Amino acid sequence: MNRTLKLALELLTCLLLAAALLYFVPSQSIKSAPEIPAAHKVPQKTEERAKTQPKEATKGHLVSSDKRAWPGFTLMPESGSATVKLVNMSGDIVHKWNFDAARARLLPNCNLLVVHGTKWGWGTEYWSEQRKYVREFDWDGQVVWEYTVPGPAHHDVHRLKNGNTLLQYRSIVPEEFRRTIKDEKKRNARIRTDIIREVTPEGEIEWEWASHEHLDLNSCGAHPCHKTSKSIASGKRTFDWTHNNTVNPLPQNKWFTSGDTRFKPGNLLLMPRSWSQSLLVSKDSGAVVWDYHGDFEGGLSGGHEVHMIPEGFPGAGNILVFDNGRTRQRSAVLEINPTTKEVVWSYENGKSFFSQAAGSVQRFPGGNTLISEDVPGRVFEVTPDKEVVWSYQAPMRTARAHRYAPDHCAKLSELDLF
């Protein structure tokens, strides 16, 4: 073999070897995301993940739509498929993430801030274990940040403007606080409490608030406490005292500007569902400075997603809440003037609108309102005149859907809106 041919063959061999190495290097190894311990990794489409996903993640269907609907992409976590879907105005799934999420928020950088643990996820061994983490995932589903909480994280999470993360987790009321309880049976029981915590990107605690330190342990909110059952008194069951499902910071608002310090931006609206009452907590003192149960249809029964409508939106300064209507078996969305506690707008539809649990509500810039009727898996949009202008039926229960404008983050501009 002459020298030229030999050199050519050697060069070809080197090129083939290099190509093979590039082909077999896993894509994860060249990502910029920090390495997450194997025990913390989200299962992908493997045999492991199949065991945690008994229901097939199928496409839902668009029920109705017209030009009055506010255009955007609707983020829909599902309870039962370990999937978070992004749906366009035509009802097409334009992107999805493969994990269970009780709450998912799309950040301005197109990452997803997540609390794991839907109702289905609680009963699934892998996903139940993930409730000890609050995580941020990139567009491709890789973990780029996580925070380990002392107890199960649940229901809500926010990324604040200062870069910190607001989250909540469950704990048990310490004995020193239980001594104040008048009911002797309950005094010796396991009582669940909620801890709200603000943490820095480095995981340092910036602020913390505990229900049992600021609320009366002898109170159950809008209604008297039920008689302590034998199972709770014996410790077989835990007493779900507050079950807070919402933590929403107040935006800039006209009430504070006009001198009402209760509504200072940054104060936190809470919804302890077991209390059927919304509370406003001062970030400075930790005290409850406002509350709402109301008398609409007998007052709140359950309740989710209480928040103040931000400036620039119709109804700015008013408070929206999804009233589950658990006792009357029909739900309602209420818009409340917080200074008079008057209901200034509502949406009801008798027995045709009812979510026994969960649910959320969102006001759009044009005045329409998005309603996530989670238990039936229906997400729909209504006008101020209560006409349905967009409706989507998911294949299973949803988890607090939320719509984002096409310019919310860069990745959305690459997707088909219709």
TISE-87161 format. One record per residue (C-alpha): residue in one letter; chain; x, y, z. Coordinates in steps of 0.25 Angstrom, whole numbers, plus 5000, padded with zeros to 4 digits. Layout:
# TISE-87161
(marti 'A','A',(X,Y,Z))
...
//
This chain:
# TISE-87161
(marti 'M','A',(5000,5000,5000))
(marti 'N','A',(5006,5014,4996))
(marti 'R','A',(5008,5024,5007))
(marti 'T','A',(4997,5034,5001))
(marti 'L','A',(4987,5023,5002))
(marti 'K','A',(4991,5019,5016))
(marti 'L','A',(4990,5033,5021))
(marti 'A','A',(4976,5035,5015))
(marti 'L','A',(4971,5022,5021))
(marti 'E','A',(4977,5027,5035))
(marti 'L','A',(4970,5040,5033))
(marti 'L','A',(4956,5034,5030))
(marti 'T','A',(4957,5024,5042))
(marti 'C','A',(4960,5037,5051))
(marti 'L','A',(4948,5044,5045))
(marti 'L','A',(4938,5032,5047))
(marti 'L','A',(4943,5030,5061))
(marti 'A','A',(4940,5045,5064))
(marti 'A','A',(4926,5044,5058))
(marti 'A','A',(4923,5031,5066))
(marti 'L','A',(4927,5038,5079))
(marti 'L','A',(4918,5050,5076))
(marti 'Y','A',(4907,5041,5073))
(marti 'F','A',(4907,5034,5086))
(marti 'V','A',(4910,5045,5096))
(marti 'P','A',(4896,5047,5103))
(marti 'S','A',(4890,5061,5100))
(marti 'Q','A',(4889,5063,5115))
(marti 'S','A',(4904,5064,5117))
(marti 'I','A',(4906,5076,5109))
(marti 'K','A',(4894,5084,5115))
(marti 'S','A',(4898,5096,5124))
(marti 'A','A',(4888,5092,5135))
(marti 'P','A',(4895,5087,5148))
(marti 'E','A',(4895,5072,5150))
(marti 'I','A',(4884,5067,5159))
(marti 'P','A',(4886,5055,5168))
(marti 'A','A',(4880,5042,5162))
(marti 'A','A',(4870,5041,5173))
(marti 'H','A',(4865,5055,5169))
(marti 'K','A',(4864,5053,5154))
(marti 'V','A',(4850,5054,5148))
(marti 'P','A',(4847,5040,5141))
(marti 'Q','A',(4847,5042,5126))
(marti 'K','A',(4840,5032,5116))
(marti 'T','A',(4845,5020,5121))
(marti 'E','A',(4840,5007,5128))
(marti 'E','A',(4841,5015,5142))
(marti 'R','A',(4832,5026,5137))
(marti 'A','A',(4822,5017,5131))
(marti 'K','A',(4820,5011,5145))
(marti 'T','A',(4816,5025,5150))
(marti 'Q','A',(4807,5029,5139))
(marti 'P','A',(4795,5019,5138))
(marti 'K','A',(4787,5029,5130))
(marti 'E','A',(4791,5032,5115))
(marti 'A','A',(4794,5047,5113))
(marti 'T','A',(4784,5049,5102))
(marti 'K','A',(4779,5062,5095))
(marti 'G','A',(4767,5069,5100))
(marti 'H','A',(4758,5076,5090))
(marti 'L','A',(4754,5091,5088))
(marti 'V','A',(4739,5092,5090))
(marti 'S','A',(4737,5106,5086))
(marti 'S','A',(4744,5119,5082))
(marti 'D','A',(4741,5132,5076))
(marti 'K','A',(4749,5145,5072))
(marti 'R','A',(4746,5152,5086))
(marti 'A','A',(4755,5142,5093))
(marti 'W','A',(4768,5148,5098))
(marti 'P','A',(4779,5142,5090))
(marti 'G','A',(4790,5134,5098))
(marti 'F','A',(4796,5121,5101))
(marti 'T','A',(4789,5113,5113))
(marti 'L','A',(4797,5105,5122))
(marti 'M','A',(4790,5093,5127))
(marti 'P','A',(4796,5083,5138))
(marti 'E','A',(4788,5070,5138))
(marti 'S','A',(4785,5062,5150))
(marti 'G','A',(4787,5047,5145))
(marti 'S','A',(4797,5048,5133))
(marti 'A','A',(4809,5054,5139))
(marti 'T','A',(4809,5064,5128))
(marti 'V','A',(4808,5079,5127))
(marti 'K','A',(4803,5084,5114))
(marti 'L','A',(4803,5097,5107))
(marti 'V','A',(4791,5099,5098))
(marti 'N','A',(4789,5110,5087))
(marti 'M','A',(4776,5117,5084))
(marti 'S','A',(4772,5105,5074))
(marti 'G','A',(4773,5095,5085))
(marti 'D','A',(4786,5089,5080))
(marti 'I','A',(4797,5084,5089))
(marti 'V','A',(4809,5093,5085))
(marti 'H','A',(4819,5089,5096))
(marti 'K','A',(4819,5080,5108))
(marti 'W','A',(4827,5076,5120))
(marti 'N','A',(4827,5061,5126))
(marti 'F','A',(4825,5063,5140))
(marti 'D','A',(4814,5063,5151))
(marti 'A','A',(4811,5078,5155))
(marti 'A','A',(4800,5083,5165))
(marti 'R','A',(4805,5097,5161))
(marti 'A','A',(4813,5102,5150))
(marti 'R','A',(4816,5116,5146))
(marti 'L','A',(4823,5120,5133))
(marti 'L','A',(4834,5130,5137))
(marti 'P','A',(4839,5142,5128))
(marti 'N','A',(4851,5134,5123))
(marti 'C','A',(4841,5122,5119))
(marti 'N','A',(4846,5113,5130))
(marti 'L','A',(4835,5106,5138))
(marti 'L','A',(4834,5108,5153))
(marti 'V','A',(4827,5096,5159))
(marti 'V','A',(4821,5090,5172))
(marti 'H','A',(4819,5075,5170))
(marti 'G','A',(4808,5067,5176))
(marti 'T','A',(4794,5067,5169))
(marti 'K','A',(4783,5059,5176))
(marti 'W','A',(4787,5047,5167))
(marti 'G','A',(4802,5050,5170))
(marti 'W','A',(4800,5049,5185))
(marti 'G','A',(4796,5034,5183))
(marti 'T','A',(4808,5031,5174))
(marti 'E','A',(4820,5027,5181))
(marti 'Y','A',(4830,5034,5172))
(marti 'W','A',(4823,5047,5171))
(marti 'S','A',(4819,5047,5185))
(marti 'E','A',(4834,5047,5189))
(marti 'Q','A',(4836,5059,5180))
(marti 'R','A',(4827,5068,5188))
(marti 'K','A',(4839,5071,5197))
(marti 'Y','A',(4845,5080,5185))
(marti 'V','A',(4841,5093,5179))
(marti 'R','A',(4847,5093,5165))
(marti 'E','A',(4850,5101,5153))
(marti 'F','A',(4851,5094,5140))
(marti 'D','A',(4856,5099,5126))
(marti 'W','A',(4848,5099,5113))
(marti 'D','A',(4854,5085,5111))
(marti 'G','A',(4850,5079,5124))
(marti 'Q','A',(4863,5080,5131))
(marti 'V','A',(4864,5084,5146))
(marti 'V','A',(4872,5097,5147))
(marti 'W','A',(4869,5101,5161))
(marti 'E','A',(4863,5093,5173))
(marti 'Y','A',(4860,5096,5188))
(marti 'T','A',(4858,5085,5198))
(marti 'V','A',(4847,5088,5208))
(marti 'P','A',(4845,5083,5222))
(marti 'G','A',(4831,5077,5219))
(marti 'P','A',(4823,5074,5207))
(marti 'A','A',(4822,5087,5198))
(marti 'H','A',(4808,5089,5193))
(marti 'H','A',(4798,5097,5185))
(marti 'D','A',(4806,5110,5181))
(marti 'V','A',(4819,5116,5178))
(marti 'H','A',(4824,5130,5172))
(marti 'R','A',(4836,5136,5167))
(marti 'L','A',(4837,5150,5173))
(marti 'K','A',(4842,5162,5166))
(marti 'N','A',(4855,5162,5175))
(marti 'G','A',(4858,5148,5170))
(marti 'N','A',(4854,5141,5182))
(marti 'T','A',(4844,5130,5183))
(marti 'L','A',(4831,5130,5191))
(marti 'L','A',(4826,5116,5195))
(marti 'Q','A',(4819,5108,5205))
(marti 'Y','A',(4820,5095,5212))
(marti 'R','A',(4812,5086,5222))
(marti 'S','A',(4817,5084,5236))
(marti 'I','A',(4811,5079,5250))
(marti 'V','A',(4807,5089,5261))
(marti 'P','A',(4818,5088,5272))
(marti 'E','A',(4814,5084,5286))
(marti 'E','A',(4817,5097,5292))
(marti 'F','A',(4806,5104,5283))
(marti 'R','A',(4796,5092,5285))
(marti 'R','A',(4795,5096,5300))
(marti 'T','A',(4786,5108,5296))
(marti 'I','A',(4775,5099,5291))
(marti 'K','A',(4763,5098,5299))
(marti 'D','A',(4758,5084,5293))
(marti 'E','A',(4766,5074,5301))
(marti 'K','A',(4765,5063,5290))
(marti 'K','A',(4770,5073,5280))
(marti 'R','A',(4781,5078,5289))
(marti 'N','A',(4788,5064,5288))
(marti 'A','A',(4785,5062,5274))
(marti 'R','A',(4794,5063,5261))
(marti 'I','A',(4790,5077,5255))
(marti 'R','A',(4794,5081,5241))
(marti 'T','A',(4799,5095,5239))
(marti 'D','A',(4805,5103,5228))
(marti 'I','A',(4818,5110,5227))
(marti 'I','A',(4820,5121,5217))
(marti 'R','A',(4835,5124,5213))
(marti 'E','A',(4842,5133,5204))
(marti 'V','A',(4856,5128,5200))
(marti 'T','A',(4868,5134,5192))
(marti 'P','A',(4873,5128,5179))
(marti 'E','A',(4884,5122,5189))
(marti 'G','A',(4873,5115,5198))
(marti 'E','A',(4875,5125,5209))
(marti 'I','A',(4862,5128,5217))
(marti 'E','A',(4858,5143,5215))
(marti 'W','A',(4845,5143,5222))
(marti 'E','A',(4836,5132,5229))
(marti 'W','A',(4821,5132,5234))
(marti 'A','A',(4815,5120,5241))
(marti 'S','A',(4800,5119,5243))
(marti 'H','A',(4800,5114,5257))
(marti 'E','A',(4809,5126,5261))
(marti 'H','A',(4799,5136,5256))
(marti 'L','A',(4785,5129,5256))
(marti 'D','A',(4776,5125,5268))
(marti 'L','A',(4778,5110,5269))
(marti 'N','A',(4764,5110,5275))
(marti 'S','A',(4758,5116,5262))
(marti 'C','A',(4754,5109,5249))
(marti 'G','A',(4751,5122,5242))
(marti 'A','A',(4737,5125,5237))
(marti 'H','A',(4730,5113,5244))
(marti 'P','A',(4731,5106,5257))
(marti 'C','A',(4741,5095,5258))
(marti 'H','A',(4735,5081,5256))
(marti 'K','A',(4735,5072,5268))
(marti 'T','A',(4748,5065,5269))
(marti 'S','A',(4747,5050,5264))
(marti 'K','A',(4752,5038,5271))
(marti 'S','A',(4762,5036,5259))
(marti 'I','A',(4768,5050,5261))
(marti 'A','A',(4768,5049,5276))
(marti 'S','A',(4775,5035,5275))
(marti 'G','A',(4786,5040,5265))
(marti 'K','A',(4781,5031,5254))
(marti 'R','A',(4778,5043,5246))
(marti 'T','A',(4784,5057,5245))
(marti 'F','A',(4775,5069,5247))
(marti 'D','A',(4775,5078,5234))
(marti 'W','A',(4774,5091,5241))
(marti 'T','A',(4776,5101,5231))
(marti 'H','A',(4779,5095,5217))
(marti 'N','A',(4784,5108,5211))
(marti 'N','A',(4784,5107,5196))
(marti 'T','A',(4788,5121,5191))
(marti 'V','A',(4799,5131,5194))
(marti 'N','A',(4798,5143,5186))
(marti 'P','A',(4806,5156,5188))
(marti 'L','A',(4798,5169,5186))
(marti 'P','A',(4802,5177,5174))
(marti 'Q','A',(4802,5192,5174))
(marti 'N','A',(4788,5197,5176))
(marti 'K','A',(4779,5209,5178))
(marti 'W','A',(4775,5206,5192))
(marti 'F','A',(4789,5207,5197))
(marti 'T','A',(4792,5219,5189))
(marti 'S','A',(4780,5226,5195))
(marti 'G','A',(4785,5223,5209))
(marti 'D','A',(4780,5209,5213))
(marti 'T','A',(4792,5202,5219))
(marti 'R','A',(4785,5189,5220))
(marti 'F','A',(4787,5187,5205))
(marti 'K','A',(4802,5190,5204))
(marti 'P','A',(4808,5184,5192))
(marti 'G','A',(4815,5171,5196))
(marti 'N','A',(4805,5167,5207))
(marti 'L','A',(4800,5153,5205))
(marti 'L','A',(4786,5148,5201))
(marti 'L','A',(4784,5134,5207))
(marti 'M','A',(4773,5124,5205))
(marti 'P','A',(4772,5114,5216))
(marti 'R','A',(4762,5105,5210))
(marti 'S','A',(4757,5098,5223))
(marti 'W','A',(4754,5112,5228))
(marti 'S','A',(4745,5116,5216))
(marti 'Q','A',(4751,5130,5218))
(marti 'S','A',(4762,5138,5211))
(marti 'L','A',(4772,5145,5220))
(marti 'L','A',(4782,5157,5217))
(marti 'V','A',(4795,5156,5224))
(marti 'S','A',(4804,5168,5227))
(marti 'K','A',(4818,5165,5222))
(marti 'D','A',(4824,5174,5232))
(marti 'S','A',(4816,5169,5245))
(marti 'G','A',(4811,5156,5241))
(marti 'A','A',(4797,5160,5246))
(marti 'V','A',(4784,5158,5239))
(marti 'V','A',(4779,5171,5234))
(marti 'W','A',(4767,5168,5226))
(marti 'D','A',(4758,5155,5224))
(marti 'Y','A',(4747,5151,5215))
(marti 'H','A',(4736,5141,5216))
(marti 'G','A',(4724,5149,5211))
(marti 'D','A',(4710,5146,5210))
(marti 'F','A',(4709,5143,5195))
(marti 'E','A',(4700,5130,5194))
(marti 'G','A',(4703,5127,5209))
(marti 'G','A',(4718,5131,5208))
(marti 'L','A',(4730,5124,5203))
(marti 'S','A',(4730,5109,5203))
(marti 'G','A',(4744,5105,5201))
(marti 'G','A',(4751,5115,5192))
(marti 'H','A',(4764,5116,5183))
(marti 'E','A',(4773,5126,5176))
(marti 'V','A',(4769,5139,5183))
(marti 'H','A',(4777,5150,5177))
(marti 'M','A',(4776,5165,5174))
(marti 'I','A',(4774,5170,5160))
(marti 'P','A',(4787,5177,5156))
(marti 'E','A',(4787,5192,5151))
(marti 'G','A',(4784,5194,5136))
(marti 'F','A',(4773,5182,5136))
(marti 'P','A',(4758,5184,5137))
(marti 'G','A',(4754,5183,5152))
(marti 'A','A',(4768,5187,5157))
(marti 'G','A',(4769,5187,5172))
(marti 'N','A',(4757,5178,5173))
(marti 'I','A',(4759,5163,5178))
(marti 'L','A',(4756,5151,5170))
(marti 'V','A',(4753,5137,5177))
(marti 'F','A',(4749,5124,5172))
(marti 'D','A',(4738,5120,5182))
(marti 'N','A',(4737,5105,5181))
(marti 'G','A',(4723,5104,5187))
(marti 'R','A',(4725,5091,5193))
(marti 'T','A',(4713,5091,5202))
(marti 'R','A',(4703,5096,5192))
(marti 'Q','A',(4709,5087,5180))
(marti 'R','A',(4711,5099,5171))
(marti 'S','A',(4723,5108,5169))
(marti 'A','A',(4724,5123,5167))
(marti 'V','A',(4735,5133,5163))
(marti 'L','A',(4734,5146,5171))
(marti 'E','A',(4740,5160,5169))
(marti 'I','A',(4740,5167,5182))
(marti 'N','A',(4742,5182,5186))
(marti 'P','A',(4752,5179,5197))
(marti 'T','A',(4748,5192,5205))
(marti 'T','A',(4733,5190,5205))
(marti 'K','A',(4734,5175,5203))
(marti 'E','A',(4723,5176,5192))
(marti 'V','A',(4722,5166,5181))
(marti 'V','A',(4723,5175,5169))
(marti 'W','A',(4723,5164,5158))
(marti 'S','A',(4721,5149,5159))
(marti 'Y','A',(4720,5137,5150))
(marti 'E','A',(4711,5125,5153))
(marti 'N','A',(4704,5114,5144))
(marti 'G','A',(4696,5106,5154))
(marti 'K','A',(4700,5091,5155))
(marti 'S','A',(4707,5092,5141))
(marti 'F','A',(4718,5099,5148))
(marti 'F','A',(4724,5092,5160))
(marti 'S','A',(4738,5088,5164))
(marti 'Q','A',(4738,5081,5178))
(marti 'A','A',(4753,5084,5179))
(marti 'A','A',(4764,5092,5173))
(marti 'G','A',(4760,5103,5162))
(marti 'S','A',(4766,5116,5158))
(marti 'V','A',(4762,5130,5152))
(marti 'Q','A',(4770,5140,5144))
(marti 'R','A',(4765,5154,5139))
(marti 'F','A',(4770,5158,5125))
(marti 'P','A',(4774,5172,5120))
(marti 'G','A',(4762,5173,5111))
(marti 'G','A',(4752,5170,5123))
(marti 'N','A',(4750,5155,5120))
(marti 'T','A',(4752,5145,5131))
(marti 'L','A',(4758,5131,5130))
(marti 'I','A',(4752,5120,5139))
(marti 'S','A',(4759,5107,5142))
(marti 'E','A',(4748,5097,5146))
(marti 'D','A',(4758,5087,5150))
(marti 'V','A',(4751,5074,5155))
(marti 'P','A',(4743,5073,5142))
(marti 'G','A',(4755,5077,5134))
(marti 'R','A',(4749,5089,5127))
(marti 'V','A',(4756,5102,5125))
(marti 'F','A',(4747,5113,5119))
(marti 'E','A',(4747,5128,5117))
(marti 'V','A',(4735,5138,5119))
(marti 'T','A',(4733,5152,5115))
(marti 'P','A',(4728,5163,5126))
(marti 'D','A',(4714,5159,5121))
(marti 'K','A',(4717,5145,5125))
(marti 'E','A',(4717,5139,5110))
(marti 'V','A',(4726,5127,5108))
(marti 'V','A',(4736,5131,5097))
(marti 'W','A',(4746,5120,5098))
(marti 'S','A',(4745,5106,5104))
(marti 'Y','A',(4754,5094,5105))
(marti 'Q','A',(4751,5081,5111))
(marti 'A','A',(4764,5073,5116))
(marti 'P','A',(4764,5058,5116))
(marti 'M','A',(4765,5058,5131))
(marti 'R','A',(4766,5067,5143))
(marti 'T','A',(4774,5080,5142))
(marti 'A','A',(4782,5087,5152))
(marti 'R','A',(4779,5102,5152))
(marti 'A','A',(4781,5106,5137))
(marti 'H','A',(4787,5120,5134))
(marti 'R','A',(4788,5127,5120))
(marti 'Y','A',(4801,5135,5116))
(marti 'A','A',(4802,5146,5105))
(marti 'P','A',(4810,5142,5093))
(marti 'D','A',(4821,5152,5097))
(marti 'H','A',(4822,5147,5111))
(marti 'C','A',(4835,5140,5108))
(marti 'A','A',(4843,5138,5095))
(marti 'K','A',(4840,5123,5093))
(marti 'L','A',(4825,5126,5092))
(marti 'S','A',(4828,5135,5079))
(marti 'E','A',(4833,5123,5072))
(marti 'L','A',(4820,5115,5074))
(marti 'D','A',(4807,5115,5066))
(marti 'L','A',(4796,5123,5073))
(marti 'F','A',(4785,5118,5065))
//
